[in-house]
Amino acid sequence: MTKKIVLAYSGGLDTSVILKWLANEYGCPVIAYSADIGQEEDWDKVREKGLATGAAKVVISDLKKEFVRDFIFPAYRANAIYEGSYLLGTSLARPLIAKEQVRIALAEGADTVSHGATGKGNDQVRFELSYLALNPNLQIIAPWRIWDLNSRSRLVAYAEKHGIPVPTANKKYSSDANLLHISYEGDLLEDPWNEPEESMFQWSVSPEKAPDKPSYVEIEFRAGDPCAIDGEHLEPLAIMQRLNRLGAANGIGRLDLVENRYVGMKSRGVYETPGGTILHIAHRALETITLDREVMAIRDSLVPTYSRLVYNGFWFSPEMQLLQRTMDDAQAQVNGVVRLKLYKGNCVAVGRKSDNSLYAHDFVTFEADHVYDQGDATGFIRLNALRLRIQALQRNK
């Protein structure tokens, strides 16, 4: 028998209906829990609505610092990018939200957790894999997989019947926002031929309307993590906030992507990731002068696996822990400064320097040098071609 439920609650239509439905169906206290991970919300109104909808208690957790320090930065040390494009804004947030939900369940004596993810998406997997990895004794209720309120009209009817305020604005797109990104799905985006409406974007200026003069920014890294902007040392949260403002003002970080969901279907999403895009490009640029070639090759070969694990919800798995240690070990020498030029949606590294730089001017110069014997290349080439020569001789017999 269910004694007490902790619901991951946003205050929107879906989770408001779920809150009332859980209380009615299970006849037990429901704690509405909201995670502040950088989305702009009126948290007083969220609290008021949760209590008015029937929550026994509303808990709002400020997780912004933890999100940047323990989730965004580790993933960006690994250059995590899903299917070559997606910088994992939603994927990185879900395990943190679930982790705090499990903590609250323990603190409040709850035996059950619940979420508002649908049975078609990735989030149900991300939430529940995290719950099960952190506390397998908790019961899990996923209303979208068991109730008959399977359309917006039914949700609205249920809300009106139970006195739950229904948003008056016609929200065309399903969106998710946090410190790393804003995502958009649904409506005209469901046809991958349709171009996104400019009015949809909430964060960034369009590249066409971005300033006609480029902006420059210098980012300093220590062991793969950004630690300063334009010479000013900042905490991780402040770094993300500043890069977001800078990127958004220059139209940087928009992405239109058809991705493969873990459950098997393809999905079209549009994203705004201004600060994350700048950070990703800067980090890769610094690695070009600080990482050994073979270390970079091995690390890069692991990035798709790392990214899939994040996307599919395996943040708390043993294989993820192994990969994170490997990624972090490769970052020991990734120290230095990158200068970037931001202009109308483009972010280009135009300078990089490091005390750990492996770039040796004396060896690479086109001018005369005294350290490299170009004649050595003859033997190098012939030995590397030996197996090719043998194959050619065999074919020509």
Secondary structure, 3 states (H helix, E strand, C coil): CCCCEEEECCCCHHHHHHHHHHHHHHCCCEEEEEEECCCCCCHHHHHHHHHHHCCCEEEEEECHHHHHHHHHHHHHHCCCCECCCECCHHHHHHHHHHHHHHHHHHHHCCCEEECCCCCCCCHHHHHHHHHHHHCCCCEEECHHHCCCCCCHHHHHHHHHHCCCCCCCCCCCCEEEECCCCEEEECHHHHCCCCCCCHHHCCCCCCHHHCCCCCEEEEEEEECCEEEEECCEECCHHHHHHHHHHHHHHCCCCEEEEEEECCCCCEEEEEEECHHHHHHHHHHHHHHHHHCCHHHHHHHHHHHHHHHHHHHHCCCCCHHHHHHHHHHHHCCCCCCEEEEEEEECCEEEEEEEECCCCCCCHHHHCCCCCCCCCCCHHHHHHHHHCHHHHHHHHHHCC
